Amino acid sequence: MAVPHYSYLVLKMTTEKGVLTIRGNVYIAYTCEEESFKITEAIDLSIRMTENVAQAEQIPPDQLQLPEHETPRKSSKSKEHKEVQLVAGSPEKTALIGASLDAK
């Protein structure tokens, strides 16, 4: 016949000599709770990582190759956009606008 009160970390139970009250330490309880969350998160990550490895092992080796794409060049210009200077005399201060728009 024990009665726990989790908010106050108190456990009360009856004995032959009266009510026995056991008090908990809030700091220790908080530390244990925090550690429990970290352990649970680590276990969850481990399970998900194991599932991802298992899925990766099922992929055929020919599909594991990454396609080679040519890296876009900074100087390549699109026909849909044009570069406009924002400040006269400052070639580094530019913006891209639609090719059909007026520079002003």
Secondary structure, DSSP 8 states (H G I E B T S, - for coil): -EEEETTTTEEEEEETTEEEEEE--HHHHHHHHHHHHHHHHHHHHHHHHHHHHHHHHTS-GGGSS--------TT---SSEEEEESSTT-TTSEEEEETTS---
